[in-house]
Amino acid sequence: MEGRRLATAPAKPALKLTSAGPKPVVEAARPALEAIWEKLTPHVNGAYANFLSSATQEDVAAVYPTEVYQRLAAVKRQYDPGNLFARNHNVRPDEVMAGC
């Protein structure tokens, strides 16, 4: 296998729970999806920001390794202390997450 490398990192499966359709259908599916996610939560870590339809501060912190989240919060404190740029999966400048 000259010129090729073998992958040595273990595969990391990804899971995305979603629902689509008219608003009443989506709202009706929400409790079942949240129940599935609640059962899985103790066994998974991390998050992918593009898959978060709504995000708590804890969700946003899960997207980044702890050191990266702390660095982003420090940048926000320095350059955006009023949190003007907050219409995204927001790293708040005034909040330190538990475990961070």
C-alpha positions in Angstrom: 0.0 0.0 0.0 2.7 2.4 -1.0 1.6 6.1 -0.8 -1.4 5.3 1.4 -1.8 5.7 5.2 -3.9 3.5 7.4 -6.3 5.3 9.6 -5.4 4.8 13.3 -8.1 6.9 15.0 -11.2 5.1 16.1 -14.4 5.9 14.3 -16.8 8.2 16.2 -20.4 7.6 15.3 -22.7 10.5 15.0 -26.4 10.7 15.7 -28.9 13.3 14.7 -32.5 13.2 15.8 -34.7 15.3 13.7 -38.3 15.8 12.6 -39.7 17.6 9.6 -43.1 18.5 8.3 -46.0 20.8 9.3 -45.5 22.6 12.6 -48.2 20.4 14.4 -46.3 17.2 13.3 -43.0 18.6 14.4 -44.4 19.7 17.8 -46.1 16.3 18.3 -42.7 14.5 17.6 -40.7 16.7 20.0 -41.5 14.8 23.3 -40.5 11.5 21.8 -37.3 12.9 20.3 -36.4 14.6 23.6 -37.1 11.3 25.5 -34.7 9.4 23.2 -32.1 12.1 23.6 -32.5 12.1 27.4 -31.7 8.4 27.5 -28.7 8.8 25.3 -27.2 11.9 27.0 -25.3 10.0 29.7 -23.5 8.0 27.0 -22.5 10.7 24.6 -20.4 13.9 24.6 -19.9 16.8 22.4 -22.1 18.5 19.8 -22.1 19.7 16.3 -23.2 23.3 16.1 -24.9 23.0 12.7 -27.2 20.3 14.1 -28.4 22.4 17.1 -31.8 23.9 16.3 -32.0 25.6 19.6 -29.1 25.8 22.0 -28.6 26.4 25.7 -25.3 27.7 27.0 -24.5 24.2 28.0 -25.2 23.0 24.5 -22.9 25.7 23.1 -20.1 24.8 25.6 -20.4 21.1 24.5 -19.5 22.1 20.9 -16.0 23.2 21.9 -13.3 21.6 24.0 -13.0 23.3 27.4 -9.8 25.2 26.6 -11.3 26.5 23.3 -14.5 27.6 24.9 -12.6 29.5 27.6 -10.5 31.2 24.9 -13.6 32.2 22.9 -15.2 33.6 26.0 -12.0 35.6 26.7 -12.1 37.0 23.2 -15.7 37.9 23.6 -15.0 39.7 26.9 -12.2 41.7 25.2 -13.8 42.5 21.9 -17.6 42.2 22.5 -18.2 42.7 26.2 -21.8 43.9 25.4 -22.5 40.7 23.5 -23.6 42.5 20.3 -22.8 39.5 18.1 -25.1 37.1 19.8 -27.4 35.9 17.0 -25.6 32.5 16.6 -24.7 29.7 18.9 -23.5 32.3 21.3 -20.4 32.2 23.5 -21.4 34.7 26.2 -18.6 37.0 27.4 -19.9 37.2 30.9 -20.5 33.6 31.7 -18.1 30.9 32.7 -19.5 27.4 32.1 -19.3 24.7 34.8 -16.3 22.6 34.1 -14.7 25.2 31.9 
